[in-house]
Amino acid sequence: MQPTDSSRSIHHLAKDLERVVSEGRNPNTVDIDTLSTEGMLARINHEDAKVVPSVATEIPAIAKVVDAAAKSIANGGRLIYIGAGTSGRLGILDAAECRPTFSVPDGVVVGIIAGGERAVLHAVEGAEDNREAGKQDVIAITLSQHDTLVGLSASGRTPYVSGALAYAQSIGATTAAIACSPSSAIFEHADVVICLVVGPEALTGSTRMKSGTAQKLVLNMISTATMIKLGKTFENLMVDVNATNEKLKARALRIVMQATECNEHDAANALKASNNNAKLAILMVLTGASADDAAKQLVASNGYLRHAVKQPL
């Protein structure tokens, strides 16, 4: 019986996966199914401890992505994440958090997942294998040379991500690739390579574990540092927080008090006068300016609160 095209493809893929670090079998956990509950958890925790050092080695590369993303957004472009499965969901999560945390408009930080919205909650079979779909999905959001596209793939071999990165590079967009295995295919079309070698998973091939954690840490770093560079913070405070519910309004109150060392009464009055804009309220308290004058100061300083405080109108 002759092998079918499908069986040949699966055979070659199995051979490829043998070379992927994150798909290897972890010798430290081969007996995990014999351990007590605490023993299992301790073994997983021991493996998790390897994630942070792996991220630390890639800080120079991560910094390049941050600088590119900040430049893109400052020039009217976007930071865009694209991936499949867990990697795609992590990108969507990070993008979704940017609006409430930093008050950036929808569409400035974007997450795309193979298979579309359904794939956020459900597995969409075969979506990650479609290279052309990756290209078409970034075309659909009008990807341009002003954007920074970050491709995510634990194995580093996801055709969907490669297709998107290849197209992005062809039109002059800045491209970056994050994977957990050296010599990953998605690195071919990346201007910046972030290789997070966390080793084999505690549960063989379950890259939602160490690989997913490593990717999440890097995405936290990229979005947070990018927003800091864009003036979305003051000291280590989220002064551009979007106070849309009771918890966030309370957080805005605390932020104003922490930034200015004023009392709750003064912070509340400043927030009321500034329509719950913590950044504006802080500037009002620190400089004594009215809401209108403080708003002008912020515009003159391109939204950077430190600059506005040092150089009032």
C-alpha positions in Angstrom: 0.0 0.0 0.0 1.4 3.3 -1.1 1.5 6.2 1.4 -0.9 9.0 0.7 0.1 12.6 0.4 -1.5 13.2 3.8 0.6 10.4 5.4 3.7 11.7 3.8 3.0 15.2 5.2 2.4 13.9 8.7 5.6 11.8 8.5 7.7 14.9 7.5 6.0 16.9 10.2 6.8 14.3 12.8 10.4 14.5 11.8 10.3 18.3 12.0 8.9 18.2 15.5 11.8 15.9 16.6 14.0 19.0 16.1 11.8 21.4 17.9 13.1 22.0 21.5 9.6 22.7 23.0 8.3 19.4 21.6 11.0 17.2 23.2 10.5 14.8 26.1 11.5 16.2 29.5 13.6 13.7 31.4 12.8 15.5 34.7 9.1 14.7 34.5 8.8 11.2 33.0 7.5 9.9 36.4 5.1 12.8 37.0 2.1 10.5 36.8 3.4 8.6 39.8 3.8 11.6 42.1 1.5 13.0 44.8 -0.4 16.1 43.9 2.1 18.3 45.7 4.9 16.4 44.0 3.4 17.0 40.5 3.0 20.7 41.3 6.5 21.0 42.6 7.9 19.4 39.5 5.9 21.8 37.3 7.0 24.7 39.4 10.7 23.6 39.0 10.3 23.7 35.2 8.5 27.1 35.3 11.5 28.5 37.1 13.5 28.2 33.9 11.3 30.6 32.0 12.4 33.9 33.5 16.2 33.4 32.8 15.3 32.4 29.2 13.5 35.7 28.7 16.3 37.7 30.3 18.8 36.5 27.6 16.5 38.1 24.9 16.2 41.6 26.4 18.3 43.2 23.7 16.1 41.8 21.0 12.9 42.6 23.0 14.2 46.2 23.2 14.4 46.4 19.5 10.8 45.4 19.1 9.7 48.0 21.8 11.6 50.8 19.9 10.0 49.7 16.6 6.5 49.5 18.1 6.8 52.9 19.8 8.0 54.4 16.5 5.1 52.8 14.6 2.5 54.1 17.0 4.0 57.5 17.2 3.8 57.8 13.4 0.2 56.6 13.2 1.0 52.9 12.8 0.1 49.9 14.9 1.6 47.1 17.0 0.1 43.9 15.7 0.4 40.4 17.1 -0.4 37.3 15.0 -0.4 33.6 16.0 -2.3 30.4 16.2 -3.8 28.5 19.1 -2.3 29.5 22.5 0.1 31.9 20.9 -2.7 33.7 19.1 -4.8 33.9 22.2 -1.9 35.4 24.2 -1.5 38.1 21.5 -5.2 38.9 21.6 -5.2 39.1 25.4 -2.3 41.5 25.5 -3.8 43.7 22.8 -7.2 43.8 24.6 -5.6 44.9 27.9 -4.0 48.0 26.3 -7.2 50.0 26.0 -8.3 49.9 29.7 -4.7 50.1 31.0 -3.3 52.9 28.8 -6.4 54.4 27.1 -5.2 53.7 23.6 -7.9 53.6 21.0 -9.1 50.3 19.6 -7.0 49.3 16.6 -3.7 50.7 17.9 -2.6 47.4 19.4 -4.2 44.5 17.5 -4.3 40.7 18.0 -5.0 38.3 15.2 -5.5 34.5 15.5 -5.6 31.8 12.9 -9.2 30.8 12.4 -10.7 34.1 13.4 -12.8 35.0 16.5 -14.1 31.4 16.8 -10.6 30.2 17.5 -10.3 32.3 20.6 -12.6 29.8 22.4 -12.5 26.8 20.2 -9.9 24.8 18.2 -10.2 25.5 14.5 -8.7 22.5 12.8 -6.0 23.2 10.2 -6.1 27.0 10.5 -2.4 27.2 11.6 -1.3 25.2 8.5 -2.7 27.8 6.0 0.2 30.1 5.0 -2.0 32.0 2.6 -4.6 32.7 5.3 -1.9 34.5 7.4 -1.1 36.8 4.5 -4.8 37.4 3.8 -5.6 38.2 7.4 -3.0 41.0 7.6 -4.1 42.3 4.2 -7.6 42.4 5.6 -6.5 44.9 8.3 -4.7 47.0 5.7 -1.2 46.2 7.1 1.2 49.0 6.0 4.9 49.9 6.2 4.1 52.0 9.3 3.1 48.9 11.3 5.1 46.5 13.5 4.0 42.9 13.1 5.0 40.4 15.8 4.6 36.7 14.9 4.1 34.2 17.7 4.7 30.4 17.5 5.9 28.2 20.3 7.2 25.6 17.8 8.4 28.3 15.4 7.1 26.4 12.4 3.5 27.7 12.1 2.9 28.3 8.3 0.0 30.8 9.1 2.5 33.0 10.9 5.2 32.6 8.3 2.8 33.7 5.6 1.9 36.9 7.5 5.5 37.8 8.3 6.6 37.2 4.7 3.9 39.5 3.3 4.7 42.1 6.0 8.4 42.1 5.2 7.6 42.4 1.5 5.8 45.7 2.0 8.3 47.2 4.4 6.6 46.7 7.7 8.8 46.0 10.7 8.6 42.3 11.6 9.5 40.3 14.7 9.1 36.7 15.5 8.9 35.0 18.9 9.4 31.3 19.2 10.8 28.7 21.6 13.1 26.7 19.4 16.3 27.8 17.6 16.3 27.9 13.8 12.5 28.3 13.7 10.9 28.8 10.3 9.1 32.0 11.3 12.5 33.6 11.9 13.1 33.6 8.1 11.0 36.8 7.6 11.7 38.5 10.9 13.8 41.7 11.3 14.0 40.9 15.0 14.3 37.4 16.4 13.3 36.5 19.9 14.2 32.9 20.8 13.0 31.8 24.2 14.6 28.4 24.8 12.7 27.2 27.8 13.3 23.5 27.1 10.9 20.6 26.9 7.6 21.0 28.6 6.7 19.2 31.9 3.9 17.6 29.8 5.4 16.7 26.5 4.3 19.0 23.7 1.9 21.1 25.9 3.3 24.4 24.9 0.6 26.3 26.8 2.9 25.8 29.8 6.5 27.1 29.8 6.4 28.3 26.2 3.1 30.1 26.8 4.4 31.6 30.0 7.5 32.8 28.3 5.6 34.4 25.4 3.2 36.1 27.9 6.1 37.6 29.8 7.6 39.0 26.6 4.3 40.4 25.4 3.9 42.1 28.8 7.3 43.6 28.3 6.7 44.8 24.8 3.3 46.5 25.4 4.2 48.0 28.8 7.6 49.4 27.7 6.1 50.7 24.4 3.4 52.6 26.4 6.0 53.9 28.8 8.0 55.3 25.9 4.8 56.9 24.5 4.2 58.8 27.8 1.4 56.6 29.1 2.9 56.5 32.6 4.3 58.9 35.2 7.0 57.3 37.4 5.6 53.7 37.7 1.9 54.8 37.7 -0.7 54.1 35.0 -1.8 57.7 34.7 -3.6 57.1 31.4 -5.8 54.4 33.0 -9.3 54.4 31.4 -11.6 54.9 34.5 -14.7 53.2 33.2 -15.9 51.3 36.2 -15.9 51.7 40.0 -12.7 49.8 40.5 -10.8 51.8 37.9 -12.2 55.1 39.3 -10.9 54.1 42.7 -7.6 53.2 41.1 -7.5 56.6 39.4 -8.1 58.3 42.8 -5.2 56.4 44.4 -3.0 57.2 41.4 -3.5 60.9 41.8 -2.9 60.7 45.5 0.3 58.6 45.0 1.7 60.9 42.2 1.1 64.1 44.1 1.0 63.1 47.8 -2.2 65.1 48.1 -5.2 64.1 50.3 -8.2 62.2 49.0 -10.4 65.3 49.0 -8.1 67.2 46.7 -7.5 64.2 44.4 -11.3 63.7 44.1 -11.9 67.4 43.3 -9.1 67.3 40.6 -10.6 64.2 39.1 -14.1 65.7 39.0 -12.7 68.9 37.3 -10.8 66.8 34.8 -13.6 64.4 34.0 -11.8 61.5 35.7 -8.6 62.0 33.6 -5.9 61.0 36.1 -3.1 62.4 34.1 -4.8 65.8 33.8 -5.8 65.7 37.5 -2.2 65.1 38.5 -0.9 68.0 36.5 -3.5 70.3 38.0 -2.5 69.3 41.5 1.2 69.6 40.9 1.1 72.9 39.0 -2.1 74.5 40.3 -3.3 75.0 36.8 -7.0 74.9 35.8 -8.3 71.9 33.8 -8.2 73.9 30.6 -4.6 75.2 31.1 -3.4 71.8 32.2 -4.9 70.2 29.1 -3.0 72.8 27.0 0.2 71.9 28.8 -0.3 68.2 28.0 -0.9 68.9 24.4 2.2 71.1 24.2 4.2 68.2 25.8 2.7 65.6 23.4 1.0 63.9 26.4 4.2 63.4 28.4 3.3 64.3 32.0 6.9 64.6 33.2 7.6 67.1 30.5 4.4 69.1 31.2 5.3 69.3 34.9 8.8 70.5 34.2 7.8 73.0 31.5 4.4 74.5 32.4 2.9 77.1 30.1 
